[in-house]
Amino acid sequence: MADAPGTPTLRAALVGIDFGTGDFNASLEELSLLARSAGAEPVTTITAKRSSPDPAHFVGSGKADEIALDAKALGVEIVIFNHALSPAQQRNLERRLQLRVIDRTSLILDIFAQRAKSHEGKLQVELAQLQHLATRLIRGWTHLERQKGGIGLRGPGETQLETDRRLIGERVKMLRARLAKLRKQHETQRRQRGRNKTFSVSLVGYTNAGKSTLFNTLTKAGVYVANQLFATLDTTSRRMYLNDEVGSVVISDTVGFVRELPHQLVAAFRATLEETIHADLLLHVVDSASPTRMEQVEQVNEVLREIGADHVPQILVWNKIDAAGLEPGIERDEYDKINRVFISAHSGAGLDLLRSAIAEAAKSGSDAGQYDNTENEEQDQASGFAEEDASVDAHPGGLADNMPTSTHVRPH
């Protein structure tokens, strides 16, 4: 969807249907952010209430005509639905509206295509796009149904549509093979870290919660940061020195999650997301200033369950406390384990507490005989991490006598 630099952005109409589940307004606000991140400019938002989607047009023919009238009056160039559309619904809507129509899945895939920078990231996005495209080949292209005799490309009587599907299938097979090879490389690096007994930490969280800002502050890595959804896609790992007792740990920044993350993306990015499965500790970064923070926490946990990472010990990192009006602090469960840390990655408040929490978790593993992070520092460099340790300056501030408490966090 992204236009070349200097070209005007697409004027978009956003469509959201309230089925009476979840936070509808928050979902629409997120759709607007997604659209802007993809390079569109929302000029109108059209909403309706239904008990279930219409099989033909998702919104019903009357609402579709209303969308067409509004779009024509406002010069809309693209209509974006805040839902997953079936190929038939998408095709029927485009015919009725005489406009390009995309759903939430296509929108997120487009953003991922723009953000992917590494070779692996581009392969993963292409795989997800092709899997999504394979179900939508006939959309609006009647010539695809014509029979064309093939010389070297297709068998006799094979339609262009069948050829396209076969070529897509071959490309998907090739991409999966490449990603499988990269997956083996990741496993080799993880085994190397295992032999070095290096404690590994992965940052996870809802997109735009501040993971990359926190990662940069902790490691001085210089990862791209922006106030937009899915600013970074590729996993970046660095060593971070904690103290003389614990030594260094490996910390990784991963792709952010979002509600209704397309299944194709979860499957395609499995190699990247597997960094979380093999981590020793997850720092679940939460935007404490967001009114839907608990829903976002559950959305992230749902993806973690889907990829098999729900068993990994987790600490909730309540970020952006400066915007939420909270104070730095640490919260422990009934087993005296740290389950929540209150920080601001932007101002640095509470980062000394977070480092202490990571060190305490690493020391617990070391005391159990699982890790010895003070040995084999040179071998960490051979695993593909930064040559210099990334240390964090201690920030002023400390715990108040009465630490904040909450009943939302489950003990780990």
Contacts in CASP RR format, 6 or more apart in sequence:
PFRMAT RR
TARGET T0000
AUTHOR 0000-0000-0000
METHOD contacts of the structure
MODEL  1
MADAPGTPTLRAALVGIDFGTGDFNASLEELSLLARSAGAEPVTTITAKR
SSPDPAHFVGSGKADEIALDAKALGVEIVIFNHALSPAQQRNLERRLQLR
VIDRTSLILDIFAQRAKSHEGKLQVELAQLQHLATRLIRGWTHLERQKGG
IGLRGPGETQLETDRRLIGERVKMLRARLAKLRKQHETQRRQRGRNKTFS
VSLVGYTNAGKSTLFNTLTKAGVYVANQLFATLDTTSRRMYLNDEVGSVV
ISDTVGFVRELPHQLVAAFRATLEETIHADLLLHVVDSASPTRMEQVEQV
NEVLREIGADHVPQILVWNKIDAAGLEPGIERDEYDKINRVFISAHSGAG
LDLLRSAIAEAAKSGSDAGQYDNTENEEQDQASGFAEEDASVDAHPGGLA
DNMPTSTHVRPH
1 10 0 8 1.000
1 38 0 8 1.000
1 39 0 8 1.000
1 40 0 8 1.000
1 78 0 8 1.000
1 102 0 8 1.000
1 107 0 8 1.000
1 110 0 8 1.000
2 38 0 8 1.000
2 39 0 8 1.000
2 110 0 8 1.000
2 114 0 8 1.000
3 9 0 8 1.000
3 10 0 8 1.000
3 39 0 8 1.000
9 39 0 8 1.000
9 40 0 8 1.000
9 41 0 8 1.000
10 39 0 8 1.000
10 40 0 8 1.000
10 41 0 8 1.000
10 77 0 8 1.000
10 78 0 8 1.000
11 40 0 8 1.000
11 41 0 8 1.000
11 43 0 8 1.000
11 74 0 8 1.000
11 75 0 8 1.000
11 76 0 8 1.000
11 77 0 8 1.000
11 78 0 8 1.000
12 35 0 8 1.000
12 40 0 8 1.000
12 41 0 8 1.000
12 42 0 8 1.000
12 43 0 8 1.000
12 76 0 8 1.000
12 77 0 8 1.000
12 78 0 8 1.000
12 79 0 8 1.000
12 80 0 8 1.000
13 42 0 8 1.000
13 43 0 8 1.000
13 44 0 8 1.000
13 45 0 8 1.000
13 46 0 8 1.000
13 67 0 8 1.000
13 70 0 8 1.000
13 71 0 8 1.000
13 74 0 8 1.000
13 76 0 8 1.000
13 78 0 8 1.000
13 79 0 8 1.000
13 80 0 8 1.000
14 28 0 8 1.000
14 31 0 8 1.000
14 32 0 8 1.000
14 35 0 8 1.000
14 42 0 8 1.000
14 44 0 8 1.000
14 45 0 8 1.000
14 46 0 8 1.000
14 80 0 8 1.000
14 82 0 8 1.000
15 45 0 8 1.000
15 46 0 8 1.000
15 47 0 8 1.000
15 59 0 8 1.000
15 67 0 8 1.000
15 79 0 8 1.000
15 80 0 8 1.000
15 81 0 8 1.000
15 82 0 8 1.000
16 24 0 8 1.000
16 27 0 8 1.000
16 28 0 8 1.000
16 31 0 8 1.000
16 45 0 8 1.000
16 46 0 8 1.000
16 47 0 8 1.000
16 48 0 8 1.000
16 81 0 8 1.000
16 82 0 8 1.000
16 83 0 8 1.000
17 47 0 8 1.000
17 48 0 8 1.000
17 49 0 8 1.000
17 50 0 8 1.000
17 53 0 8 1.000
17 58 0 8 1.000
17 59 0 8 1.000
17 82 0 8 1.000
17 83 0 8 1.000
18 24 0 8 1.000
18 47 0 8 1.000
18 48 0 8 1.000
18 49 0 8 1.000
18 50 0 8 1.000
19 49 0 8 1.000
19 50 0 8 1.000
19 51 0 8 1.000
19 52 0 8 1.000
20 49 0 8 1.000
22 295 0 8 1.000
23 292 0 8 1.000
23 295 0 8 1.000
24 47 0 8 1.000
26 291 0 8 1.000
26 292 0 8 1.000
26 295 0 8 1.000
27 82 0 8 1.000
27 259 0 8 1.000
28 45 0 8 1.000
28 47 0 8 1.000
28 82 0 8 1.000
30 229 0 8 1.000
30 258 0 8 1.000
30 259 0 8 1.000
31 80 0 8 1.000
31 82 0 8 1.000
31 104 0 8 1.000
31 107 0 8 1.000
32 42 0 8 1.000
32 45 0 8 1.000
33 208 0 8 1.000
33 228 0 8 1.000
33 229 0 8 1.000
34 104 0 8 1.000
34 107 0 8 1.000
34 108 0 8 1.000
34 111 0 8 1.000
34 229 0 8 1.000
34 258 0 8 1.000
35 41 0 8 1.000
35 42 0 8 1.000
35 80 0 8 1.000
35 107 0 8 1.000
36 42 0 8 1.000
36 228 0 8 1.000
37 111 0 8 1.000
37 228 0 8 1.000
37 229 0 8 1.000
37 230 0 8 1.000
38 107 0 8 1.000
38 110 0 8 1.000
38 111 0 8 1.000
38 114 0 8 1.000
40 78 0 8 1.000
40 80 0 8 1.000
42 80 0 8 1.000
43 74 0 8 1.000
43 75 0 8 1.000
43 76 0 8 1.000
44 70 0 8 1.000
44 71 0 8 1.000
44 74 0 8 1.000
44 76 0 8 1.000
46 63 0 8 1.000
46 66 0 8 1.000
46 67 0 8 1.000
46 70 0 8 1.000
48 59 0 8 1.000
48 63 0 8 1.000
50 59 0 8 1.000
53 59 0 8 1.000
53 83 0 8 1.000
53 89 0 8 1.000
54 60 0 8 1.000
54 61 0 8 1.000
54 89 0 8 1.000
55 89 0 8 1.000
56 88 0 8 1.000
56 89 0 8 1.000
56 92 0 8 1.000
57 63 0 8 1.000
57 64 0 8 1.000
57 89 0 8 1.000
57 92 0 8 1.000
57 93 0 8 1.000
57 96 0 8 1.000
58 81 0 8 1.000
58 83 0 8 1.000
58 85 0 8 1.000
58 89 0 8 1.000
58 93 0 8 1.000
59 67 0 8 1.000
61 96 0 8 1.000
64 93 0 8 1.000
64 96 0 8 1.000
64 97 0 8 1.000
65 96 0 8 1.000
67 79 0 8 1.000
67 97 0 8 1.000
68 96 0 8 1.000
68 97 0 8 1.000
68 98 0 8 1.000
68 99 0 8 1.000
70 76 0 8 1.000
71 79 0 8 1.000
71 97 0 8 1.000
71 99 0 8 1.000
76 99 0 8 1.000
77 99 0 8 1.000
77 100 0 8 1.000
78 99 0 8 1.000
78 100 0 8 1.000
78 101 0 8 1.000
78 102 0 8 1.000
79 93 0 8 1.000
79 97 0 8 1.000
79 99 0 8 1.000
79 100 0 8 1.000
79 101 0 8 1.000
79 102 0 8 1.000
80 101 0 8 1.000
80 102 0 8 1.000
80 103 0 8 1.000
80 104 0 8 1.000
80 107 0 8 1.000
81 101 0 8 1.000
81 102 0 8 1.000
81 103 0 8 1.000
81 104 0 8 1.000
82 104 0 8 1.000
83 103 0 8 1.000
83 104 0 8 1.000
84 103 0 8 1.000
84 104 0 8 1.000
84 105 0 8 1.000
84 260 0 8 1.000
84 262 0 8 1.000
85 93 0 8 1.000
85 101 0 8 1.000
85 103 0 8 1.000
87 135 0 8 1.000
87 136 0 8 1.000
87 138 0 8 1.000
87 139 0 8 1.000
90 101 0 8 1.000
90 102 0 8 1.000
90 103 0 8 1.000
90 136 0 8 1.000
90 139 0 8 1.000
91 136 0 8 1.000
91 138 0 8 1.000
91 139 0 8 1.000
91 140 0 8 1.000
93 101 0 8 1.000
94 100 0 8 1.000
94 101 0 8 1.000
94 139 0 8 1.000
94 140 0 8 1.000
95 140 0 8 1.000
102 110 0 8 1.000
104 260 0 8 1.000
104 262 0 8 1.000
105 132 0 8 1.000
105 262 0 8 1.000
105 264 0 8 1.000
106 132 0 8 1.000
108 230 0 8 1.000
108 258 0 8 1.000
108 261 0 8 1.000
108 262 0 8 1.000
108 265 0 8 1.000
109 125 0 8 1.000
109 128 0 8 1.000
109 129 0 8 1.000
109 132 0 8 1.000
109 262 0 8 1.000
109 264 0 8 1.000
109 265 0 8 1.000
111 229 0 8 1.000
111 230 0 8 1.000
112 125 0 8 1.000
112 128 0 8 1.000
112 230 0 8 1.000
112 233 0 8 1.000
112 265 0 8 1.000
113 125 0 8 1.000
113 126 0 8 1.000
113 129 0 8 1.000
115 230 0 8 1.000
115 231 0 8 1.000
115 232 0 8 1.000
115 233 0 8 1.000
116 122 0 8 1.000
116 124 0 8 1.000
116 125 0 8 1.000
116 233 0 8 1.000
116 234 0 8 1.000
117 233 0 8 1.000
117 234 0 8 1.000
118 234 0 8 1.000
120 179 0 8 1.000
120 182 0 8 1.000
120 234 0 8 1.000
120 271 0 8 1.000
120 272 0 8 1.000
121 233 0 8 1.000
121 234 0 8 1.000
121 269 0 8 1.000
121 272 0 8 1.000
123 175 0 8 1.000
123 178 0 8 1.000
123 179 0 8 1.000
123 182 0 8 1.000
124 179 0 8 1.000
124 268 0 8 1.000
124 269 0 8 1.000
124 271 0 8 1.000
124 272 0 8 1.000
125 233 0 8 1.000
125 268 0 8 1.000
126 171 0 8 1.000
126 175 0 8 1.000
127 172 0 8 1.000
127 175 0 8 1.000
127 176 0 8 1.000
127 179 0 8 1.000
127 264 0 8 1.000
127 268 0 8 1.000
128 262 0 8 1.000
128 264 0 8 1.000
128 265 0 8 1.000
128 267 0 8 1.000
128 268 0 8 1.000
128 269 0 8 1.000
129 264 0 8 1.000
130 168 0 8 1.000
130 169 0 8 1.000
130 171 0 8 1.000
130 172 0 8 1.000
130 175 0 8 1.000
131 172 0 8 1.000
131 264 0 8 1.000
131 267 0 8 1.000
131 268 0 8 1.000
132 262 0 8 1.000
132 264 0 8 1.000
133 168 0 8 1.000
134 165 0 8 1.000
134 168 0 8 1.000
134 169 0 8 1.000
134 172 0 8 1.000
137 144 0 8 1.000
137 161 0 8 1.000
137 164 0 8 1.000
137 165 0 8 1.000
137 168 0 8 1.000
138 144 0 8 1.000
138 145 0 8 1.000
138 161 0 8 1.000
143 160 0 8 1.000
144 159 0 8 1.000
144 160 0 8 1.000
144 161 0 8 1.000
144 164 0 8 1.000
145 159 0 8 1.000
145 160 0 8 1.000
145 161 0 8 1.000
146 159 0 8 1.000
146 160 0 8 1.000
147 157 0 8 1.000
147 158 0 8 1.000
147 159 0 8 1.000
148 154 0 8 1.000
148 157 0 8 1.000
148 158 0 8 1.000
148 159 0 8 1.000
148 160 0 8 1.000
148 163 0 8 1.000
149 155 0 8 1.000
149 156 0 8 1.000
149 157 0 8 1.000
149 158 0 8 1.000
150 156 0 8 1.000
150 158 0 8 1.000
153 163 0 8 1.000
154 162 0 8 1.000
154 163 0 8 1.000
154 166 0 8 1.000
158 166 0 8 1.000
179 268 0 8 1.000
179 271 0 8 1.000
182 271 0 8 1.000
183 270 0 8 1.000
183 271 0 8 1.000
183 274 0 8 1.000
186 271 0 8 1.000
186 274 0 8 1.000
186 275 0 8 1.000
189 383 0 8 1.000
189 384 0 8 1.000
190 200 0 8 1.000
190 278 0 8 1.000
192 379 0 8 1.000
192 382 0 8 1.000
192 383 0 8 1.000
193 200 0 8 1.000
193 250 0 8 1.000
193 380 0 8 1.000
193 383 0 8 1.000
195 379 0 8 1.000
196 375 0 8 1.000
196 376 0 8 1.000
196 379 0 8 1.000
196 380 0 8 1.000
196 383 0 8 1.000
197 370 0 8 1.000
197 371 0 8 1.000
197 372 0 8 1.000
197 373 0 8 1.000
197 375 0 8 1.000
197 376 0 8 1.000
198 248 0 8 1.000
198 249 0 8 1.000
198 250 0 8 1.000
198 371 0 8 1.000
198 373 0 8 1.000
198 376 0 8 1.000
198 380 0 8 1.000
199 246 0 8 1.000
199 249 0 8 1.000
199 250 0 8 1.000
199 280 0 8 1.000
199 281 0 8 1.000
199 361 0 8 1.000
199 362 0 8 1.000
199 365 0 8 1.000
199 366 0 8 1.000
199 371 0 8 1.000
199 373 0 8 1.000
200 249 0 8 1.000
200 250 0 8 1.000
200 251 0 8 1.000
200 252 0 8 1.000
200 278 0 8 1.000
200 279 0 8 1.000
200 280 0 8 1.000
200 281 0 8 1.000
201 249 0 8 1.000
201 250 0 8 1.000
201 251 0 8 1.000
201 252 0 8 1.000
201 279 0 8 1.000
201 280 0 8 1.000
201 281 0 8 1.000
201 282 0 8 1.000
201 283 0 8 1.000
201 358 0 8 1.000
202 251 0 8 1.000
202 252 0 8 1.000
202 254 0 8 1.000
202 275 0 8 1.000
202 276 0 8 1.000
202 279 0 8 1.000
202 281 0 8 1.000
202 282 0 8 1.000
202 283 0 8 1.000
202 312 0 8 1.000
203 211 0 8 1.000
203 214 0 8 1.000
203 215 0 8 1.000
203 251 0 8 1.000
203 252 0 8 1.000
203 253 0 8 1.000
203 254 0 8 1.000
203 282 0 8 1.000
203 283 0 8 1.000
203 285 0 8 1.000
204 211 0 8 1.000
204 254 0 8 1.000
204 256 0 8 1.000
204 257 0 8 1.000
204 276 0 8 1.000
204 282 0 8 1.000
204 283 0 8 1.000
204 284 0 8 1.000
204 285 0 8 1.000
204 300 0 8 1.000
204 304 0 8 1.000
205 211 0 8 1.000
205 256 0 8 1.000
205 257 0 8 1.000
205 284 0 8 1.000
205 285 0 8 1.000
205 286 0 8 1.000
205 296 0 8 1.000
205 300 0 8 1.000
206 256 0 8 1.000
206 257 0 8 1.000
206 258 0 8 1.000
206 285 0 8 1.000
206 286 0 8 1.000
206 287 0 8 1.000
206 290 0 8 1.000
206 296 0 8 1.000
206 297 0 8 1.000
206 299 0 8 1.000
206 300 0 8 1.000
207 229 0 8 1.000
207 230 0 8 1.000
207 231 0 8 1.000
207 255 0 8 1.000
207 256 0 8 1.000
207 257 0 8 1.000
207 258 0 8 1.000
208 227 0 8 1.000
208 228 0 8 1.000
208 229 0 8 1.000
208 231 0 8 1.000
208 287 0 8 1.000
209 256 0 8 1.000
209 285 0 8 1.000
209 286 0 8 1.000
209 287 0 8 1.000
209 290 0 8 1.000
209 296 0 8 1.000
209 319 0 8 1.000
209 320 0 8 1.000
210 225 0 8 1.000
210 285 0 8 1.000
210 287 0 8 1.000
210 319 0 8 1.000
210 320 0 8 1.000
210 345 0 8 1.000
211 253 0 8 1.000
211 254 0 8 1.000
211 256 0 8 1.000
211 285 0 8 1.000
212 223 0 8 1.000
212 224 0 8 1.000
212 225 0 8 1.000
212 231 0 8 1.000
212 232 0 8 1.000
212 253 0 8 1.000
213 225 0 8 1.000
213 345 0 8 1.000
213 346 0 8 1.000
214 283 0 8 1.000
214 285 0 8 1.000
214 317 0 8 1.000
214 319 0 8 1.000
214 343 0 8 1.000
214 345 0 8 1.000
215 221 0 8 1.000
215 223 0 8 1.000
215 236 0 8 1.000
215 238 0 8 1.000
215 251 0 8 1.000
215 253 0 8 1.000
216 222 0 8 1.000
216 223 0 8 1.000
216 225 0 8 1.000
217 345 0 8 1.000
217 348 0 8 1.000
217 351 0 8 1.000
217 392 0 8 1.000
218 240 0 8 1.000
218 251 0 8 1.000
218 351 0 8 1.000
218 354 0 8 1.000
218 355 0 8 1.000
218 390 0 8 1.000
218 392 0 8 1.000
219 238 0 8 1.000
219 239 0 8 1.000
219 240 0 8 1.000
219 251 0 8 1.000
219 386 0 8 1.000
219 390 0 8 1.000
220 390 0 8 1.000
221 236 0 8 1.000
221 238 0 8 1.000
221 253 0 8 1.000
221 386 0 8 1.000
221 390 0 8 1.000
223 232 0 8 1.000
223 236 0 8 1.000
223 253 0 8 1.000
224 231 0 8 1.000
224 232 0 8 1.000
225 231 0 8 1.000
225 232 0 8 1.000
229 258 0 8 1.000
230 255 0 8 1.000
230 256 0 8 1.000
230 258 0 8 1.000
232 253 0 8 1.000
232 255 0 8 1.000
233 255 0 8 1.000
233 272 0 8 1.000
234 255 0 8 1.000
234 272 0 8 1.000
235 252 0 8 1.000
235 253 0 8 1.000
235 254 0 8 1.000
235 255 0 8 1.000
235 272 0 8 1.000
235 275 0 8 1.000
236 252 0 8 1.000
236 253 0 8 1.000
237 250 0 8 1.000
237 251 0 8 1.000
237 252 0 8 1.000
237 253 0 8 1.000
237 275 0 8 1.000
237 384 0 8 1.000
237 385 0 8 1.000
238 250 0 8 1.000
238 251 0 8 1.000
238 385 0 8 1.000
238 386 0 8 1.000
238 390 0 8 1.000
239 248 0 8 1.000
239 249 0 8 1.000
239 250 0 8 1.000
239 251 0 8 1.000
239 380 0 8 1.000
239 385 0 8 1.000
239 386 0 8 1.000
239 389 0 8 1.000
239 390 0 8 1.000
240 248 0 8 1.000
240 249 0 8 1.000
240 250 0 8 1.000
240 251 0 8 1.000
240 389 0 8 1.000
240 390 0 8 1.000
240 391 0 8 1.000
240 392 0 8 1.000
241 247 0 8 1.000
241 248 0 8 1.000
241 389 0 8 1.000
241 390 0 8 1.000
241 391 0 8 1.000
242 248 0 8 1.000
242 249 0 8 1.000
242 355 0 8 1.000
242 358 0 8 1.000
242 359 0 8 1.000
242 362 0 8 1.000
243 359 0 8 1.000
244 374 0 8 1.000
245 359 0 8 1.000
245 363 0 8 1.000
245 374 0 8 1.000
246 359 0 8 1.000
246 362 0 8 1.000
246 363 0 8 1.000
246 366 0 8 1.000
246 373 0 8 1.000
246 374 0 8 1.000
247 373 0 8 1.000
247 374 0 8 1.000
248 373 0 8 1.000
248 377 0 8 1.000
248 380 0 8 1.000
248 389 0 8 1.000
249 358 0 8 1.000
249 362 0 8 1.000
249 373 0 8 1.000
250 380 0 8 1.000
250 385 0 8 1.000
252 275 0 8 1.000
252 279 0 8 1.000
254 272 0 8 1.000
254 273 0 8 1.000
254 275 0 8 1.000
254 276 0 8 1.000
255 269 0 8 1.000
255 272 0 8 1.000
255 273 0 8 1.000
257 299 0 8 1.000
257 300 0 8 1.000
257 303 0 8 1.000
258 299 0 8 1.000
259 295 0 8 1.000
259 296 0 8 1.000
259 299 0 8 1.000
261 299 0 8 1.000
261 303 0 8 1.000
266 273 0 8 1.000
266 303 0 8 1.000
266 306 0 8 1.000
266 307 0 8 1.000
270 307 0 8 1.000
273 303 0 8 1.000
273 307 0 8 1.000
273 309 0 8 1.000
274 307 0 8 1.000
276 282 0 8 1.000
276 304 0 8 1.000
276 307 0 8 1.000
276 309 0 8 1.000
276 312 0 8 1.000
277 307 0 8 1.000
277 308 0 8 1.000
277 309 0 8 1.000
277 312 0 8 1.000
279 309 0 8 1.000
279 312 0 8 1.000
280 312 0 8 1.000
280 313 0 8 1.000
280 361 0 8 1.000
280 362 0 8 1.000
280 365 0 8 1.000
280 370 0 8 1.000
280 371 0 8 1.000
281 312 0 8 1.000
281 313 0 8 1.000
281 314 0 8 1.000
281 315 0 8 1.000
281 358 0 8 1.000
281 361 0 8 1.000
281 362 0 8 1.000
282 304 0 8 1.000
282 309 0 8 1.000
282 312 0 8 1.000
282 313 0 8 1.000
282 314 0 8 1.000
282 315 0 8 1.000
283 314 0 8 1.000
283 315 0 8 1.000
283 317 0 8 1.000
283 354 0 8 1.000
283 358 0 8 1.000
284 297 0 8 1.000
284 300 0 8 1.000
284 314 0 8 1.000
284 315 0 8 1.000
284 316 0 8 1.000
284 317 0 8 1.000
285 317 0 8 1.000
285 319 0 8 1.000
286 293 0 8 1.000
286 296 0 8 1.000
286 297 0 8 1.000
286 316 0 8 1.000
286 317 0 8 1.000
286 318 0 8 1.000
286 319 0 8 1.000
287 293 0 8 1.000
287 296 0 8 1.000
287 319 0 8 1.000
287 320 0 8 1.000
288 318 0 8 1.000
288 319 0 8 1.000
288 320 0 8 1.000
288 321 0 8 1.000
288 323 0 8 1.000
288 324 0 8 1.000
288 326 0 8 1.000
288 342 0 8 1.000
289 320 0 8 1.000
289 323 0 8 1.000
289 324 0 8 1.000
290 296 0 8 1.000
294 408 0 8 1.000
297 316 0 8 1.000
297 408 0 8 1.000
301 310 0 8 1.000
304 310 0 8 1.000
304 312 0 8 1.000
313 361 0 8 1.000
313 412 0 8 1.000
314 339 0 8 1.000
314 412 0 8 1.000
315 338 0 8 1.000
315 339 0 8 1.000
315 340 0 8 1.000
315 341 0 8 1.000
315 357 0 8 1.000
315 361 0 8 1.000
315 412 0 8 1.000
316 339 0 8 1.000
316 340 0 8 1.000
316 341 0 8 1.000
316 409 0 8 1.000
317 340 0 8 1.000
317 341 0 8 1.000
317 343 0 8 1.000
317 354 0 8 1.000
318 324 0 8 1.000
318 326 0 8 1.000
318 340 0 8 1.000
318 341 0 8 1.000
318 342 0 8 1.000
318 343 0 8 1.000
319 343 0 8 1.000
319 344 0 8 1.000
319 345 0 8 1.000
320 344 0 8 1.000
320 345 0 8 1.000
320 346 0 8 1.000
321 327 0 8 1.000
321 328 0 8 1.000
321 342 0 8 1.000
321 343 0 8 1.000
321 344 0 8 1.000
321 349 0 8 1.000
322 344 0 8 1.000
322 346 0 8 1.000
322 347 0 8 1.000
322 349 0 8 1.000
323 344 0 8 1.000
326 342 0 8 1.000
326 404 0 8 1.000
327 342 0 8 1.000
327 400 0 8 1.000
327 404 0 8 1.000
328 342 0 8 1.000
328 343 0 8 1.000
328 344 0 8 1.000
328 349 0 8 1.000
328 350 0 8 1.000
328 353 0 8 1.000
328 397 0 8 1.000
328 398 0 8 1.000
328 399 0 8 1.000
329 341 0 8 1.000
329 342 0 8 1.000
329 350 0 8 1.000
329 353 0 8 1.000
329 398 0 8 1.000
329 399 0 8 1.000
329 400 0 8 1.000
329 403 0 8 1.000
329 404 0 8 1.000
330 338 0 8 1.000
330 340 0 8 1.000
330 341 0 8 1.000
330 342 0 8 1.000
330 353 0 8 1.000
330 356 0 8 1.000
330 357 0 8 1.000
330 399 0 8 1.000
330 403 0 8 1.000
331 338 0 8 1.000
331 339 0 8 1.000
331 340 0 8 1.000
331 341 0 8 1.000
331 342 0 8 1.000
331 403 0 8 1.000
331 404 0 8 1.000
331 405 0 8 1.000
331 406 0 8 1.000
331 409 0 8 1.000
332 338 0 8 1.000
332 339 0 8 1.000
332 403 0 8 1.000
333 339 0 8 1.000
333 409 0 8 1.000
333 411 0 8 1.000
333 412 0 8 1.000
334 411 0 8 1.000
335 411 0 8 1.000
337 411 0 8 1.000
337 412 0 8 1.000
338 357 0 8 1.000
338 360 0 8 1.000
338 361 0 8 1.000
339 409 0 8 1.000
339 410 0 8 1.000
339 411 0 8 1.000
339 412 0 8 1.000
340 406 0 8 1.000
340 409 0 8 1.000
341 350 0 8 1.000
341 353 0 8 1.000
341 354 0 8 1.000
341 357 0 8 1.000
342 350 0 8 1.000
342 353 0 8 1.000
342 404 0 8 1.000
343 349 0 8 1.000
343 350 0 8 1.000
343 351 0 8 1.000
343 353 0 8 1.000
343 354 0 8 1.000
344 350 0 8 1.000
345 351 0 8 1.000
348 395 0 8 1.000
349 395 0 8 1.000
349 397 0 8 1.000
350 395 0 8 1.000
350 397 0 8 1.000
350 398 0 8 1.000
351 392 0 8 1.000
351 394 0 8 1.000
351 395 0 8 1.000
352 394 0 8 1.000
352 395 0 8 1.000
352 397 0 8 1.000
352 398 0 8 1.000
353 398 0 8 1.000
353 399 0 8 1.000
355 392 0 8 1.000
355 394 0 8 1.000
362 371 0 8 1.000
362 373 0 8 1.000
365 371 0 8 1.000
366 372 0 8 1.000
366 373 0 8 1.000
381 387 0 8 1.000
END
